[in-house]
């Protein structure tokens, strides 16, 4: 084996969301069961899976790609010979610039050229219904779904909004609607949810 590397792979299996990206790049090292990826022939320590292995540069590159493709950063790789981290999954914020969010006194929003949304919760059908109005009170498009993610991804796919602030507003309202649906609460667009 040319250019041998002695490495340790760590997989925080509890945090794995099971989207299988790692298997695309490193199917020789990961398998899938019970909605999660698992390091093959691993040993366990404190809820994480580990594997110590000798690999070629080519294989190491596959594993690095797998680690970088993980959307929740639960794969890390260490070089055991050089005692250094190859792929780190911890978050470093020591040099981050801190910005304190300003208190918003005005809730004014610039109108989106694509229209505005009316959001409703249908408790009977257990669904969220979103109407896009291009003219006042006339629903041009109705988007129906069970979760905020299903709905906002559909809205983005169909290019039904065009502004960041509008997207953020919609995300907030969809999450409120979803909580109302789950908890059997009244949902009123633009109002806070009332839990008591
Ligand atoms: S890429 Fe990450 S989250 Fe997705 S299955 Fe693999 S370890 Fe789990």
py3Dmol code that shows the C-alpha trace and the ligand (Angstrom):
import py3Dmol

protein = """\
ATOM      1  CA  UNK A   1       0.000   0.000   0.000  1.00  0.00           C
ATOM      2  CA  UNK A   2       1.541   3.328  -1.084  1.00  0.00           C
ATOM      3  CA  UNK A   3       1.528   6.413   1.162  1.00  0.00           C
ATOM      4  CA  UNK A   4       0.141   4.707   4.199  1.00  0.00           C
ATOM      5  CA  UNK A   5      -1.741   6.651   6.853  1.00  0.00           C
ATOM      6  CA  UNK A   6      -2.617   5.350  10.271  1.00  0.00           C
ATOM      7  CA  UNK A   7      -5.855   7.062  11.196  1.00  0.00           C
ATOM      8  CA  UNK A   8      -8.698   7.039  13.690  1.00  0.00           C
ATOM      9  CA  UNK A   9     -12.234   7.677  12.470  1.00  0.00           C
ATOM     10  CA  UNK A  10     -14.761   8.869  14.997  1.00  0.00           C
ATOM     11  CA  UNK A  11     -18.489   8.830  14.297  1.00  0.00           C
ATOM     12  CA  UNK A  12     -20.906  10.492  16.740  1.00  0.00           C
ATOM     13  CA  UNK A  13     -23.639   8.063  15.905  1.00  0.00           C
ATOM     14  CA  UNK A  14     -26.260   9.631  18.187  1.00  0.00           C
ATOM     15  CA  UNK A  15     -26.173  12.836  16.156  1.00  0.00           C
ATOM     16  CA  UNK A  16     -26.282  11.109  12.752  1.00  0.00           C
ATOM     17  CA  UNK A  17     -29.392  12.184  10.814  1.00  0.00           C
ATOM     18  CA  UNK A  18     -29.103   9.297   8.398  1.00  0.00           C
ATOM     19  CA  UNK A  19     -28.966  11.110   5.058  1.00  0.00           C
ATOM     20  CA  UNK A  20     -26.348   8.614   3.827  1.00  0.00           C
ATOM     21  CA  UNK A  21     -23.915  11.140   2.299  1.00  0.00           C
ATOM     22  CA  UNK A  22     -21.017   9.315   3.938  1.00  0.00           C
ATOM     23  CA  UNK A  23     -21.999   6.092   2.200  1.00  0.00           C
ATOM     24  CA  UNK A  24     -21.778   7.792  -1.179  1.00  0.00           C
ATOM     25  CA  UNK A  25     -18.072   8.445  -0.642  1.00  0.00           C
ATOM     26  CA  UNK A  26     -16.966   5.718   1.746  1.00  0.00           C
ATOM     27  CA  UNK A  27     -19.272   2.735   1.468  1.00  0.00           C
ATOM     28  CA  UNK A  28     -16.347   0.440   2.404  1.00  0.00           C
ATOM     29  CA  UNK A  29     -16.246   2.003   5.852  1.00  0.00           C
ATOM     30  CA  UNK A  30     -19.866   2.849   6.624  1.00  0.00           C
ATOM     31  CA  UNK A  31     -22.993   0.724   6.614  1.00  0.00           C
ATOM     32  CA  UNK A  32     -26.564   1.719   7.319  1.00  0.00           C
ATOM     33  CA  UNK A  33     -29.129   0.354   9.742  1.00  0.00           C
ATOM     34  CA  UNK A  34     -31.901   1.635  12.018  1.00  0.00           C
ATOM     35  CA  UNK A  35     -31.970   5.029  10.222  1.00  0.00           C
ATOM     36  CA  UNK A  36     -28.299   5.696  10.957  1.00  0.00           C
ATOM     37  CA  UNK A  37     -24.899   5.196   9.408  1.00  0.00           C
ATOM     38  CA  UNK A  38     -22.457   2.992  11.329  1.00  0.00           C
ATOM     39  CA  UNK A  39     -18.719   2.593  11.091  1.00  0.00           C
ATOM     40  CA  UNK A  40     -18.022  -0.987  10.096  1.00  0.00           C
ATOM     41  CA  UNK A  41     -16.094  -3.066  12.660  1.00  0.00           C
ATOM     42  CA  UNK A  42     -16.103  -0.206  15.119  1.00  0.00           C
ATOM     43  CA  UNK A  43     -15.374  -0.045  18.803  1.00  0.00           C
ATOM     44  CA  UNK A  44     -17.501   2.170  21.021  1.00  0.00           C
ATOM     45  CA  UNK A  45     -16.614   4.786  23.616  1.00  0.00           C
ATOM     46  CA  UNK A  46     -19.049   7.251  25.211  1.00  0.00           C
ATOM     47  CA  UNK A  47     -21.788   6.888  22.580  1.00  0.00           C
ATOM     48  CA  UNK A  48     -19.386   7.337  19.661  1.00  0.00           C
ATOM     49  CA  UNK A  49     -18.128   4.737  17.208  1.00  0.00           C
ATOM     50  CA  UNK A  50     -14.382   4.541  16.505  1.00  0.00           C
ATOM     51  CA  UNK A  51     -12.271   2.721  14.013  1.00  0.00           C
ATOM     52  CA  UNK A  52      -8.451   2.688  13.890  1.00  0.00           C
ATOM     53  CA  UNK A  53      -7.215   1.728  10.488  1.00  0.00           C
ATOM     54  CA  UNK A  54      -4.316   1.925   8.056  1.00  0.00           C
ATOM     55  CA  UNK A  55      -5.344   3.397   4.716  1.00  0.00           C
ATOM     56  CA  UNK A  56      -3.783   4.596   1.474  1.00  0.00           C
ATOM     57  CA  UNK A  57      -3.973   8.258   0.413  1.00  0.00           C
ATOM     58  CA  UNK A  58      -6.757   7.359  -1.995  1.00  0.00           C
ATOM     59  CA  UNK A  59      -8.831   5.738   0.746  1.00  0.00           C
ATOM     60  CA  UNK A  60      -8.086   8.601   3.124  1.00  0.00           C
ATOM     61  CA  UNK A  61      -9.374  11.067   0.544  1.00  0.00           C
ATOM     62  CA  UNK A  62     -12.625   9.113   0.278  1.00  0.00           C
ATOM     63  CA  UNK A  63     -13.034   9.275   4.036  1.00  0.00           C
ATOM     64  CA  UNK A  64     -12.247  12.999   4.098  1.00  0.00           C
ATOM     65  CA  UNK A  65     -14.913  13.578   1.437  1.00  0.00           C
ATOM     66  CA  UNK A  66     -17.364  11.504   3.477  1.00  0.00           C
ATOM     67  CA  UNK A  67     -16.614  13.562   6.588  1.00  0.00           C
ATOM     68  CA  UNK A  68     -16.998  16.892   4.763  1.00  0.00           C
ATOM     69  CA  UNK A  69     -20.231  15.744   3.123  1.00  0.00           C
ATOM     70  CA  UNK A  70     -21.867  15.034   6.477  1.00  0.00           C
ATOM     71  CA  UNK A  71     -24.473  17.774   7.001  1.00  0.00           C
ATOM     72  CA  UNK A  72     -24.256  17.556  10.796  1.00  0.00           C
ATOM     73  CA  UNK A  73     -20.455  17.186  11.128  1.00  0.00           C
ATOM     74  CA  UNK A  74     -20.432  13.957  13.056  1.00  0.00           C
ATOM     75  CA  UNK A  75     -17.423  12.342  11.389  1.00  0.00           C
ATOM     76  CA  UNK A  76     -13.900  13.293  12.437  1.00  0.00           C
ATOM     77  CA  UNK A  77     -10.566  11.867  11.345  1.00  0.00           C
ATOM     78  CA  UNK A  78      -7.252  11.927  13.239  1.00  0.00           C
ATOM     79  CA  UNK A  79      -3.770  11.095  12.056  1.00  0.00           C
ATOM     80  CA  UNK A  80      -2.470   8.709  14.716  1.00  0.00           C
ATOM     81  CA  UNK A  81       1.158   8.873  13.588  1.00  0.00           C
ATOM     82  CA  UNK A  82       1.406  12.667  13.478  1.00  0.00           C
ATOM     83  CA  UNK A  83      -1.053  13.034  16.341  1.00  0.00           C
ATOM     84  CA  UNK A  84      -3.055  15.690  14.556  1.00  0.00           C
ATOM     85  CA  UNK A  85      -6.582  16.241  13.415  1.00  0.00           C
ATOM     86  CA  UNK A  86      -7.312  15.742   9.723  1.00  0.00           C
ATOM     87  CA  UNK A  87     -11.025  16.529   9.802  1.00  0.00           C
ATOM     88  CA  UNK A  88     -12.293  18.220  12.902  1.00  0.00           C
ATOM     89  CA  UNK A  89     -15.987  18.267  13.720  1.00  0.00           C
ATOM     90  CA  UNK A  90     -15.865  20.690  16.594  1.00  0.00           C
ATOM     91  CA  UNK A  91     -17.036  24.253  16.088  1.00  0.00           C
ATOM     92  CA  UNK A  92     -14.525  27.064  16.635  1.00  0.00           C
ATOM     93  CA  UNK A  93     -15.915  30.473  17.434  1.00  0.00           C
ATOM     94  CA  UNK A  94     -12.991  32.060  19.297  1.00  0.00           C
ATOM     95  CA  UNK A  95     -12.224  34.464  16.432  1.00  0.00           C
ATOM     96  CA  UNK A  96     -15.831  35.100  15.436  1.00  0.00           C
ATOM     97  CA  UNK A  97     -17.146  38.644  15.379  1.00  0.00           C
ATOM     98  CA  UNK A  98     -20.050  38.930  17.837  1.00  0.00           C
ATOM     99  CA  UNK A  99     -22.999  41.003  16.650  1.00  0.00           C
ATOM    100  CA  UNK A 100     -25.833  41.584  19.072  1.00  0.00           C
ATOM    101  CA  UNK A 101     -29.170  41.519  17.280  1.00  0.00           C
ATOM    102  CA  UNK A 102     -30.827  44.913  17.345  1.00  0.00           C
ATOM    103  CA  UNK A 103     -34.248  45.166  18.904  1.00  0.00           C
ATOM    104  CA  UNK A 104     -36.712  45.614  16.072  1.00  0.00           C
ATOM    105  CA  UNK A 105     -39.233  48.341  16.708  1.00  0.00           C
ATOM    106  CA  UNK A 106     -40.784  48.424  13.259  1.00  0.00           C
ATOM    107  CA  UNK A 107     -42.305  45.328  11.684  1.00  0.00           C
ATOM    108  CA  UNK A 108     -42.606  46.977   8.329  1.00  0.00           C
ATOM    109  CA  UNK A 109     -41.815  44.663   5.424  1.00  0.00           C
ATOM    110  CA  UNK A 110     -41.022  45.536   1.847  1.00  0.00           C
ATOM    111  CA  UNK A 111     -43.576  43.947  -0.445  1.00  0.00           C
ATOM    112  CA  UNK A 112     -42.303  40.947  -2.379  1.00  0.00           C
ATOM    113  CA  UNK A 113     -42.943  41.266  -6.122  1.00  0.00           C
ATOM    114  CA  UNK A 114     -44.112  37.616  -6.142  1.00  0.00           C
ATOM    115  CA  UNK A 115     -46.983  38.442  -3.734  1.00  0.00           C
ATOM    116  CA  UNK A 116     -47.744  37.733  -0.079  1.00  0.00           C
ATOM    117  CA  UNK A 117     -48.646  34.580   1.852  1.00  0.00           C
ATOM    118  CA  UNK A 118     -51.675  33.694   3.931  1.00  0.00           C
ATOM    119  CA  UNK A 119     -50.944  30.843   6.334  1.00  0.00           C
ATOM    120  CA  UNK A 120     -53.658  28.623   7.824  1.00  0.00           C
ATOM    121  CA  UNK A 121     -53.706  25.535  10.006  1.00  0.00           C
ATOM    122  CA  UNK A 122     -56.243  22.867   9.103  1.00  0.00           C
ATOM    123  CA  UNK A 123     -56.597  20.851  12.318  1.00  0.00           C
ATOM    124  CA  UNK A 124     -59.143  18.453  10.761  1.00  0.00           C
ATOM    125  CA  UNK A 125     -56.854  17.387   7.941  1.00  0.00           C
ATOM    126  CA  UNK A 126     -53.712  17.886  10.051  1.00  0.00           C
ATOM    127  CA  UNK A 127     -52.082  20.071   7.436  1.00  0.00           C
ATOM    128  CA  UNK A 128     -50.737  23.564   6.903  1.00  0.00           C
ATOM    129  CA  UNK A 129     -52.212  25.529   4.024  1.00  0.00           C
ATOM    130  CA  UNK A 130     -50.393  28.468   2.484  1.00  0.00           C
ATOM    131  CA  UNK A 131     -52.002  30.756  -0.074  1.00  0.00           C
ATOM    132  CA  UNK A 132     -49.956  33.038  -2.290  1.00  0.00           C
ATOM    133  CA  UNK A 133     -51.844  36.202  -3.157  1.00  0.00           C
ATOM    134  CA  UNK A 134     -50.656  38.255  -6.086  1.00  0.00           C
ATOM    135  CA  UNK A 135     -53.630  40.579  -5.756  1.00  0.00           C
ATOM    136  CA  UNK A 136     -55.295  41.572  -2.499  1.00  0.00           C
ATOM    137  CA  UNK A 137     -57.248  38.634  -0.993  1.00  0.00           C
ATOM    138  CA  UNK A 138     -57.123  36.587  -4.188  1.00  0.00           C
ATOM    139  CA  UNK A 139     -55.238  33.323  -3.694  1.00  0.00           C
ATOM    140  CA  UNK A 140     -53.350  32.501  -6.876  1.00  0.00           C
ATOM    141  CA  UNK A 141     -51.430  29.442  -5.619  1.00  0.00           C
ATOM    142  CA  UNK A 142     -52.217  27.132  -2.694  1.00  0.00           C
ATOM    143  CA  UNK A 143     -49.418  25.109  -1.131  1.00  0.00           C
ATOM    144  CA  UNK A 144     -50.505  22.360   1.221  1.00  0.00           C
ATOM    145  CA  UNK A 145     -48.166  20.306   3.374  1.00  0.00           C
ATOM    146  CA  UNK A 146     -47.528  18.620   6.684  1.00  0.00           C
ATOM    147  CA  UNK A 147     -44.219  20.181   7.692  1.00  0.00           C
ATOM    148  CA  UNK A 148     -42.496  23.578   7.314  1.00  0.00           C
ATOM    149  CA  UNK A 149     -39.654  21.936   5.394  1.00  0.00           C
ATOM    150  CA  UNK A 150     -41.984  20.316   2.840  1.00  0.00           C
ATOM    151  CA  UNK A 151     -43.724  23.631   2.294  1.00  0.00           C
ATOM    152  CA  UNK A 152     -40.777  26.016   2.150  1.00  0.00           C
ATOM    153  CA  UNK A 153     -38.811  23.735  -0.158  1.00  0.00           C
ATOM    154  CA  UNK A 154     -41.838  23.533  -2.468  1.00  0.00           C
ATOM    155  CA  UNK A 155     -42.178  27.322  -2.394  1.00  0.00           C
ATOM    156  CA  UNK A 156     -38.508  27.783  -3.230  1.00  0.00           C
ATOM    157  CA  UNK A 157     -38.671  25.158  -5.988  1.00  0.00           C
ATOM    158  CA  UNK A 158     -41.573  26.986  -7.619  1.00  0.00           C
ATOM    159  CA  UNK A 159     -39.869  30.383  -7.084  1.00  0.00           C
ATOM    160  CA  UNK A 160     -42.865  31.729  -5.181  1.00  0.00           C
ATOM    161  CA  UNK A 161     -40.843  34.266  -3.230  1.00  0.00           C
ATOM    162  CA  UNK A 162     -37.910  36.495  -4.032  1.00  0.00           C
ATOM    163  CA  UNK A 163     -36.749  38.246  -0.852  1.00  0.00           C
ATOM    164  CA  UNK A 164     -34.662  37.080   2.130  1.00  0.00           C
ATOM    165  CA  UNK A 165     -36.865  38.900   4.648  1.00  0.00           C
ATOM    166  CA  UNK A 166     -39.953  37.325   3.119  1.00  0.00           C
ATOM    167  CA  UNK A 167     -38.379  33.853   3.313  1.00  0.00           C
ATOM    168  CA  UNK A 168     -37.404  34.417   6.968  1.00  0.00           C
ATOM    169  CA  UNK A 169     -40.910  35.649   7.782  1.00  0.00           C
ATOM    170  CA  UNK A 170     -42.488  32.646   6.082  1.00  0.00           C
ATOM    171  CA  UNK A 171     -40.169  30.233   7.931  1.00  0.00           C
ATOM    172  CA  UNK A 172     -41.196  31.775  11.248  1.00  0.00           C
ATOM    173  CA  UNK A 173     -44.906  31.552  10.430  1.00  0.00           C
ATOM    174  CA  UNK A 174     -44.614  27.964   9.152  1.00  0.00           C
ATOM    175  CA  UNK A 175     -42.863  26.847  12.328  1.00  0.00           C
ATOM    176  CA  UNK A 176     -45.530  28.550  14.451  1.00  0.00           C
ATOM    177  CA  UNK A 177     -48.243  26.877  12.362  1.00  0.00           C
ATOM    178  CA  UNK A 178     -46.502  23.517  12.778  1.00  0.00           C
ATOM    179  CA  UNK A 179     -46.302  23.888  16.570  1.00  0.00           C
ATOM    180  CA  UNK A 180     -49.975  24.923  16.641  1.00  0.00           C
ATOM    181  CA  UNK A 181     -50.853  21.845  14.590  1.00  0.00           C
ATOM    182  CA  UNK A 182     -48.891  19.512  16.856  1.00  0.00           C
ATOM    183  CA  UNK A 183     -50.100  21.056  20.129  1.00  0.00           C
ATOM    184  CA  UNK A 184     -53.689  21.714  19.015  1.00  0.00           C
ATOM    185  CA  UNK A 185     -53.301  25.473  19.570  1.00  0.00           C
ATOM    186  CA  UNK A 186     -54.970  28.369  17.791  1.00  0.00           C
ATOM    187  CA  UNK A 187     -52.817  29.781  15.059  1.00  0.00           C
ATOM    188  CA  UNK A 188     -53.202  33.417  14.081  1.00  0.00           C
ATOM    189  CA  UNK A 189     -50.816  34.692  11.452  1.00  0.00           C
ATOM    190  CA  UNK A 190     -48.472  37.414  12.789  1.00  0.00           C
ATOM    191  CA  UNK A 191     -49.549  36.846  16.419  1.00  0.00           C
ATOM    192  CA  UNK A 192     -47.542  35.011  19.058  1.00  0.00           C
ATOM    193  CA  UNK A 193     -48.768  31.497  19.897  1.00  0.00           C
ATOM    194  CA  UNK A 194     -50.677  31.334  23.159  1.00  0.00           C
ATOM    195  CA  UNK A 195     -49.730  28.261  25.164  1.00  0.00           C
ATOM    196  CA  UNK A 196     -51.965  28.950  28.184  1.00  0.00           C
TER     197      UNK A 196
END
"""
ligand_1 = """\
8
LIG
S -23.386 11.789 6.320
Fe -23.418 12.151 8.513
S -25.566 12.354 9.026
Fe -25.463 11.432 6.998
S -25.562 9.243 7.384
Fe -23.436 9.788 7.276
S -22.825 10.204 9.374
Fe -25.020 10.209 9.316
"""
view = py3Dmol.view(width=600, height=400)
view.addModel(protein, "pdb")
view.setStyle({"model": 0}, {"cartoon": {"style": "trace"}})
view.addModel(ligand_1, "xyz")
view.setStyle({"model": 1}, {"stick": {}})
view.zoomTo()
view.show()
